[in-house]
């Protein structure tokens, strides 16, 4: 019996060792992407508030995944995701439509493409998809993506209304493979405060966001407090934008907002069954 037991355990031990080695390699690759000298210095300064390693590790990202980053904006996370996924995975940015009938959206797409083209050694493998809330969703084929990520964006889309929000989350559900992950980071409104229909303050109830995802078929797989900030009361003049890095109120109460730091944020992981 002993040889039989050893024969069974040896492959198991090898598999466990291989899994641990792969996980360690993924961690090292993520740390290297965050430490890359190609990142913008002002973006690096915000790591203390945005916790990119802890956030992406919580979502379960791996360097061989196909990942969609929604509404990348100025490319804060793109700077990390592009080199991380470059060799073994694929990054798709779902952003403004360069063929949009809206001039502002077209110009936004042009600015983002210019950023990518300025550093081809980092970004020339990034695929460009279209994520134009309420109008067009052309990010990837159905059931082809391992992970969809959105960082502090959902409050911008709420004014679309319930039906179009259902379509929006449905588009994310469609592109993900079964077992695929939707990772969400969003400014968090305390449950004791009233959620207005357009999230005009930039803050949202955590349960409201969860219901949006669950209505599209997602299952909540976990919550993290890595981006929590108990100093943030979420009741600032001009909303979340009073806080750094925006300081929309300029010098008014600037020291107070600087002491608070960036917003209190929910960090949620959903899975497509």
C-alpha positions as CSV (number, residue, x, y, z in Angstrom):
1,X,0.0,0.0,0.0
2,X,2.8,2.4,0.7
3,X,4.0,2.7,-2.9
4,X,0.5,3.3,-4.0
5,X,0.1,6.1,-1.4
6,X,3.4,7.7,-2.5
7,X,2.4,7.5,-6.1
8,X,-0.8,9.4,-5.4
9,X,0.8,12.0,-3.1
10,X,3.8,12.8,-5.3
11,X,1.8,14.3,-8.2
12,X,-0.4,16.1,-5.7
13,X,2.6,17.6,-4.0
14,X,4.0,18.6,-7.4
15,X,0.8,20.3,-8.4
16,X,0.6,22.2,-5.1
17,X,4.2,23.4,-5.6
18,X,3.5,24.4,-9.2
19,X,0.4,26.3,-8.1
20,X,2.3,28.1,-5.3
21,X,5.1,29.0,-7.8
22,X,2.6,30.3,-10.3
23,X,0.9,32.4,-7.7
24,X,4.3,33.8,-6.5
25,X,5.2,34.7,-10.1
26,X,1.9,36.5,-10.6
27,X,2.5,38.5,-7.4
28,X,6.0,39.4,-8.5
29,X,4.8,40.4,-12.0
30,X,2.1,42.6,-10.5
31,X,4.5,44.3,-8.1
32,X,6.9,44.9,-11.0
33,X,4.1,46.5,-13.1
34,X,3.3,48.8,-10.2
35,X,6.9,49.7,-9.7
36,X,7.5,50.2,-13.5
37,X,9.5,53.4,-14.3
38,X,7.1,54.1,-17.2
39,X,4.3,55.1,-14.7
40,X,3.5,58.8,-14.4
41,X,5.1,60.2,-11.2
42,X,1.9,62.0,-10.1
43,X,0.0,58.7,-10.5
44,X,2.5,56.8,-8.4
45,X,2.0,59.4,-5.6
46,X,-1.7,58.2,-5.4
47,X,-0.8,54.6,-4.7
48,X,-1.0,55.3,-1.0
49,X,-4.8,56.0,-1.5
50,X,-5.6,53.7,-4.3
51,X,-3.8,50.5,-3.2
52,X,-3.4,49.0,-6.7
53,X,-1.6,45.8,-5.5
54,X,-4.1,45.0,-2.8
55,X,-7.1,45.9,-5.0
56,X,-6.1,43.9,-8.1
57,X,-4.9,40.9,-5.9
58,X,-8.4,40.9,-4.2
59,X,-10.0,40.7,-7.6
60,X,-7.8,37.7,-8.4
61,X,-6.1,39.1,-11.5
62,X,-3.5,36.8,-13.2
63,X,-1.0,37.8,-15.9
64,X,-2.5,35.4,-18.5
65,X,-6.0,36.8,-18.3
66,X,-8.0,38.7,-20.9
67,X,-9.1,41.8,-19.0
68,X,-11.4,44.7,-19.9
69,X,-10.9,48.0,-18.2
70,X,-13.9,50.2,-18.5
71,X,-13.8,54.0,-18.9
72,X,-10.0,54.2,-18.4
73,X,-10.1,58.0,-18.3
74,X,-6.5,59.3,-17.9
75,X,-5.2,55.8,-17.8
76,X,-4.2,55.5,-14.1
77,X,-4.8,51.8,-14.0
78,X,-4.0,51.3,-17.6
79,X,-0.4,52.2,-16.7
80,X,-0.3,49.1,-14.5
81,X,-2.5,46.7,-16.4
82,X,-0.9,47.1,-19.8
83,X,2.7,46.0,-18.8
84,X,1.2,43.3,-16.4
85,X,-0.8,41.7,-19.1
86,X,1.5,42.5,-22.1
87,X,3.4,39.2,-22.5
88,X,0.9,36.5,-21.5
89,X,-2.5,38.1,-21.3
90,X,-4.5,40.8,-23.0
91,X,-5.8,44.2,-22.0
92,X,-8.9,45.6,-23.7
93,X,-9.8,49.2,-22.8
94,X,-13.5,49.9,-23.1
95,X,-13.7,53.6,-23.5
96,X,-14.9,56.5,-25.7
97,X,-16.0,55.8,-29.3
98,X,-13.8,57.6,-31.7
99,X,-16.6,57.4,-34.3
100,X,-19.2,58.8,-31.8
101,X,-21.7,61.5,-33.0
102,X,-20.7,63.4,-29.9
103,X,-17.7,65.6,-30.4
104,X,-16.7,65.5,-26.7
105,X,-16.6,61.7,-26.8
106,X,-14.6,61.7,-30.0
107,X,-12.0,64.1,-28.6
108,X,-11.8,62.0,-25.4
109,X,-11.0,58.9,-27.5
110,X,-8.4,60.8,-29.5
111,X,-6.7,62.0,-26.3
112,X,-6.6,58.5,-24.9
113,X,-5.2,57.0,-28.1
114,X,-2.5,59.7,-28.1
115,X,-1.4,58.6,-24.6
116,X,-1.1,55.0,-25.8
117,X,0.7,55.9,-29.0
118,X,3.2,58.0,-27.0
119,X,4.6,54.9,-25.3
120,X,4.3,52.0,-27.8
121,X,6.8,49.9,-25.8
122,X,4.1,49.8,-23.1
123,X,0.8,50.1,-24.9
124,X,1.1,48.7,-28.5
125,X,-0.6,45.4,-27.5
126,X,-3.6,47.1,-25.8
127,X,-6.8,46.4,-27.7
128,X,-9.3,49.2,-28.1
129,X,-13.0,48.5,-27.5
130,X,-16.0,50.8,-27.3
131,X,-17.9,51.4,-24.1
132,X,-20.3,54.2,-24.7
133,X,-22.9,54.0,-21.8
134,X,-26.4,54.0,-23.1
135,X,-25.4,53.8,-26.8
136,X,-22.8,51.2,-27.8
137,X,-21.0,48.3,-26.1
138,X,-18.4,46.7,-28.4
139,X,-15.7,45.5,-26.1
140,X,-15.2,41.8,-26.8
141,X,-17.1,38.7,-28.1
142,X,-19.5,37.0,-25.8
143,X,-18.0,34.6,-23.2
144,X,-14.4,35.7,-24.1
145,X,-13.2,37.7,-21.1
146,X,-11.8,36.6,-17.7
147,X,-12.2,39.9,-15.9
148,X,-14.0,43.3,-16.3
149,X,-12.7,46.1,-14.0
150,X,-14.3,49.5,-13.3
151,X,-12.8,52.1,-11.0
152,X,-14.9,55.0,-9.6
153,X,-17.2,55.1,-12.7
154,X,-20.7,53.8,-11.8
155,X,-21.8,57.2,-10.4
156,X,-21.3,58.7,-13.8
157,X,-23.7,56.3,-15.4
158,X,-26.6,56.3,-13.0
159,X,-28.4,59.2,-14.7
160,X,-29.1,56.8,-17.6
161,X,-31.9,55.3,-15.6
162,X,-32.8,51.8,-14.5
163,X,-33.5,50.2,-17.9
164,X,-30.2,51.4,-19.5
165,X,-28.2,50.6,-16.4
166,X,-29.6,47.0,-16.7
167,X,-28.5,46.9,-20.3
168,X,-25.0,48.3,-19.3
169,X,-24.4,45.6,-16.7
170,X,-25.9,43.1,-19.0
171,X,-23.2,43.9,-21.6
172,X,-20.5,43.2,-18.9
173,X,-22.2,39.9,-18.1
174,X,-22.3,38.9,-21.7
175,X,-18.6,39.4,-22.5
176,X,-17.4,37.5,-19.4
177,X,-16.7,33.8,-19.5
178,X,-18.7,31.7,-17.0
179,X,-16.7,32.1,-13.8
180,X,-15.4,35.4,-14.9
181,X,-15.0,38.3,-12.5
182,X,-16.4,41.8,-12.4
183,X,-14.3,44.0,-10.1
184,X,-15.9,47.2,-8.9
185,X,-14.4,50.1,-6.9
186,X,-16.7,53.1,-6.2
187,X,-17.1,56.0,-3.8
188,X,-19.2,54.8,-0.9
189,X,-22.1,56.7,0.5
190,X,-23.0,55.8,4.2
191,X,-26.2,53.8,4.4
192,X,-27.6,56.5,6.7
193,X,-27.5,59.1,4.0
194,X,-30.0,59.5,1.1
195,X,-29.0,58.2,-2.3
196,X,-30.2,60.6,-5.0
197,X,-31.2,59.3,-8.3
198,X,-28.2,60.7,-10.2
199,X,-25.5,60.2,-7.6
200,X,-24.8,63.9,-7.9
201,X,-22.3,63.9,-5.0
202,X,-20.3,61.1,-6.7
203,X,-21.1,58.7,-3.8
204,X,-23.2,55.6,-3.9
205,X,-24.7,53.2,-1.5
206,X,-22.9,49.9,-1.5
207,X,-26.1,47.9,-1.5
208,X,-27.4,49.9,-4.5
209,X,-24.3,48.9,-6.5
210,X,-24.7,45.3,-5.5
211,X,-28.3,45.2,-6.6
212,X,-27.3,46.6,-10.0
213,X,-24.9,43.8,-10.6
214,X,-27.2,41.1,-9.2
215,X,-30.0,42.3,-11.5
216,X,-27.8,41.4,-14.4
217,X,-27.1,37.9,-13.1
218,X,-23.9,38.4,-11.2
219,X,-23.2,36.9,-7.8
220,X,-21.4,38.8,-5.1
221,X,-18.2,36.8,-4.3
222,X,-16.6,39.2,-1.8
223,X,-16.0,42.6,-0.3
224,X,-12.8,44.2,0.7
225,X,-12.1,47.2,2.9
226,X,-8.7,47.9,1.3
227,X,-9.9,51.2,-0.1
228,X,-11.9,52.3,3.0
229,X,-11.3,55.7,4.5
230,X,-13.2,56.3,7.8
231,X,-12.2,59.9,7.8
232,X,-14.4,60.6,4.8
233,X,-17.9,61.7,5.9
234,X,-19.2,61.9,2.3
235,X,-21.0,65.2,2.9
236,X,-18.6,67.7,1.3
237,X,-19.5,70.9,-0.6
238,X,-19.4,69.9,-4.3
239,X,-19.3,66.2,-3.4
240,X,-16.4,63.8,-3.6
241,X,-14.6,66.2,-5.9
242,X,-13.8,68.4,-2.9
243,X,-11.3,65.8,-1.9
244,X,-7.9,65.2,-3.4
245,X,-6.8,64.9,-6.1
246,X,-9.4,67.2,-7.6
247,X,-9.9,69.9,-4.9
248,X,-12.8,71.4,-6.8
249,X,-13.3,74.0,-4.0
250,X,-9.7,75.1,-4.6
251,X,-8.3,76.8,-1.4
252,X,-11.6,76.7,0.5
253,X,-11.0,74.2,3.4
254,X,-8.2,72.7,1.4
255,X,-6.2,71.7,4.5
256,X,-9.3,69.9,5.9
257,X,-9.8,67.9,2.7
258,X,-6.1,67.1,2.4
259,X,-6.2,65.7,6.0
260,X,-9.1,63.5,4.9
261,X,-7.4,62.1,1.9
262,X,-9.1,60.4,-1.0
263,X,-12.7,59.1,-0.7
264,X,-14.0,56.1,1.2
265,X,-14.6,53.4,-1.4
266,X,-16.3,50.1,-1.6
267,X,-14.3,47.3,-3.4
268,X,-16.6,44.5,-4.6
269,X,-15.9,41.3,-6.4
270,X,-18.7,39.7,-8.5
271,X,-18.7,36.4,-10.4
272,X,-20.7,35.3,-13.5
273,X,-22.0,31.9,-12.5
